[in-house]
Amino acid sequence: MTRVIFLDIDGVILPLGAERFDHFAVAWVNALAHQASAEIVVASSWRRHVGAVETIDALVAAGLAKSLCCLSESSEFSTKAEDVAAWLVGRPEISGWVLIDDDPAVCRCVRALKDSRGLVIEVGKGGLNQGGFKRALRHLRGHRTIGIENIPPEFEQSLQQPYDNPEQAALDRLLDEGEGEP
């Protein structure tokens, strides 16, 4: 079975208005792809404005370590949700997927697909963090209890403030309490 991470760029691993990728967010994506044995499918406007090859090159240069591909466009004017839906059609081998995005409208539209294999992670201003990582990993690994293993030492600071808001922290605590040992 295949697991997929649909990854947005701006606001997720490239802070809005910044010129450099957030190395912590890139490392979280790498850890998620590695620990969930997931493939990364770029679901960003970069695929249209920058180009697919150039987007992949920029992400590899930023440190994304997993093999990447860009989400294909179902039409010239298709939305991200339509492109995700079209990509998933006819792929029964996909056992689980997550979309990581910062745009609330995109997140609502993808949630509306009501695909039981999927989970939408809407990130806040800080981009992808430990809370988003843990929710995505739980989903991709079938809601089993997880440990954060193989996390680089430079994550120590981000682990001190892993959530954008108290609601995310409370949700994560509830999920942790509701899980037994694997």
ABEGO torsion letter per residue (X at the ends): XBBBBBBBABGAABBBGBABBBAAAAAAAAAAAAAAGBBBBBBBAAAAAAEAAAAAAAAAAAGBABBBBBBBBABAABBAAAAAAAAABGBAABABBBBBBABAAAAAAAAAAGBAABBBBBBBAAEBBAAAAAAAAAAAAGGBBBBBBGBBAAAAAAAABABABAAAAAAAAAAAAABBBX
